[in-house]
Each structure stands twice: as C-alpha cells, then as structure tokens.
Amino acid sequence: MESLADKYSHIPGWGIDADPKNDPTYPMKHRTDAEQSGYSWERPTLQPVNIEVLHSNERPNITAVFGTSTPPSGLSGQIRRYAFKYSENEYKHWLPLILADRVNVVEGIIDDFKNGKIPNIFAEKGLKAEWKYDKTAFATRVVVTALVTTLVVGLLFGRQKPKKYRRRRLD
C-alpha cells in the first residue's frame, strides 16, 4: 500500500509542512504524527451526489456535506469550472471565482426580467437600512458611484481628438 506522501506527491507543495523544522508551531505542538495517517475519525455518511459539485483539486474526495441550492450554471458556472481546475493557492482559482459571483448577479437580474419580475436592487443591496443608520456612508457611496460613472462615460464617449490633416504640396 502506497504511503500518503507518495499518493499525493504529484500535487505541487504537498507535504511542505511535514518537516517539523518548517512548522511554525513546532516546539509548542505535541506531535504524534497521527494527522499523517489519514482520517482519525469515522467519516459520516456521505450526502448523495445528484448534482454537479465543484471541489478543490487538492482534496481526494468530496466533503461529506455540501450545498445543493445553486449548482453551477450559465456563464458563471463555466467560469467556476475553469477556476476549480487550479489550486487554491493561485490567483487563477480565486479571481475567476470573484468574477463568477459578479456575473451570477447579472444573470440573476436577467433571469428576474425573463420571469416578469422587476428586481428591487435598492432593497436587495440594503440601501434603505444604510440610509436609515449610516447616512454618511450612503452619501459617500452615491457620490463615489456618480464620480466613477461620470469618469467612465467621459472616457468612453468623451470628446475625440480632431483628426490631423496632412498638408498637400502644391508642386
């Protein structure tokens, strides 16, 4: 039977903390190396997998319990699938997940319109509570949003430079 270190040695960085001299808790922690032998407890009954579940490529299996309310779908789902191809210690994992969250918000708004529902973005973002309890932060947010929007619109649709005309020689 192959050891745990051999089994996962293909993962970059696996076992980097196995050396006690490289462990920041080394003299304080009473090491038994029991954590190296695998599960030290009986694993609970696994939740049935009846939808697509994205999980870290650093884990050998799916966790015993996972969320099923929003399986990956649409463009945001494709971005999430791309992100889970990479290790959790890489920007290629986390940045696409942040982007996928933003794309999912837009997909949700589009889905609301498709279903004949007009989304109340003001209420969903908690702006009524912010106005009630923190008017300064609300006003700051409105001013910053207006400035950024004005800047972006100005840069995109602002005055274009006049074309330079060549002089023709009259010879």
N, C-alpha and C positions, 0 to 999 in steps of 0.2 A: 504494500500500500504506500503510495507516494505521500510525502510529508506536505503539510500545509504550505510551507515556503516554496516547495517545488511546484505545487499545484497552481499557485498564483504568481510565480516569478515572471511571467510574461507581462504583467501589469507594471508600467513604469512607476517606480517609487514604492512598490510593495515591500513591506518589511523594513522600511527605512528606520522605524523606531524599535526594531527588535534588539538592537545593541543597547544594553543598559547604559553605556557611557554616552550615548546620544540621546538619552531620555532625560528631559528637564526635571522630572520628579525622582530621578534615580535614587539618591540616598534616602529620601523620605518615604518612598513607597516600598512596602514589603513585597518583594517579587516572589511569586510562586510559579510563574510562567504557565499558570492554568489557562490564561486567556489565549495562549498559543495552541492549545489542544482543541479549539473549536467551541461549540456551544457547551456551556457548563450548566445548562438548564434544559428542561424538557420543552421543546418548541410547542406552542399552542397549535390547535387545529387551524389549518390554513383556510382563509376565505376563498371560496371558489372563484376562479378567474374566468369570467364570462364576457369581459370587455378587454379592450387593449389597455395594458398597464405599462407605462414608461417607468423604467427604473435604472439606477446608476449602473454603468458598465463595470463598476468596481465591486459590485455585490454579486455573489454567486447565484442568488435566487431572489425572488420577490418577497417583500415583507409579509408577515402573517396577515396584516390588516392594511387595507388601502382604500382610498376614496373612489367611489364609482359615480358620483353625481355629474361630473363633466369629463367624459372621455375625450381625448384629443380629436378635433375635427376641423375641417376647413384649412385655411391658410395658417392659422395659429397652430393647428395640430401638426402641419408639415414642418413648421419652424421648430416645434418642440421635439419632433422625431429627430430632426437634424441635431439639435442640442444634445440629446441623450446619446449620441454616437461618441461624444467626447467625455473625458474625465472631468470630475467635479472641480478639479484644481485649475481648469483652463478657462480663459475668457470665452473660448468657443462654446462652452457649455452655458455659462451664466448670462452673457449678453443676449444670445438668441432667446433665452427664456424671458428676459425682461421685455424684449421686443414682442415676443409671442403674447405676453399679457396685454400690451398696448393694442396689438392687432385684434385680440379677442374682445376688447372693449368696443372697438369699431364694429366688429362682426355682430356683437350683441345689439348695438344700436340699429344696424341694418336689419337684423332679424326682428326687432320690435316693429320697425316700419313695415316689414313684409307681413307681419301678423296683424296689422292695423292698429297697433298701439303706438302712441306718441310718448317717447320716454321723457320723464321729468328729470333731466340731468341736474337741475338746480337742487332738487331734493335728494337725489341719489348721491351727490357729492357732499351732502351735509352742509350746504352753504347757508341754509336757514339757521341752523344751530350756530354756525360760525358768526353770522351776522348778530345773533342774539347775545352770544357770550364773548366774542372777541372781535369787535368792530374794527380795531386797528389792523389785525391780520387780514380781515376780509378786504378792507380798503387797500392795503398793500398788495394783496393778490390781484385785485381789479386793476390797479394802476400798472403793476408789472405786466400783467397779461395784455393790457392795452398798448403799452410801450413795445413789447415784443412783437405783437401783431402788426403794429404800425411799422416797425423796423423791417419785418419780413415782407410785408406788402410793398413798402418803399423800395426794398432791394430787388424784388421780383418785377415790379411793374413801374418802377421809377423812371425818371427822365432818361432817355437813352442818349448816348453821346452822338453829336452830329457827325455825319459821315465826312470824312476828309476827301476833298476833291483834288484830283491831280490837275496840275496846270498843263495845258496843251501848248506845245511850242508851235508858234506860227512861223514856220520857215518856208 
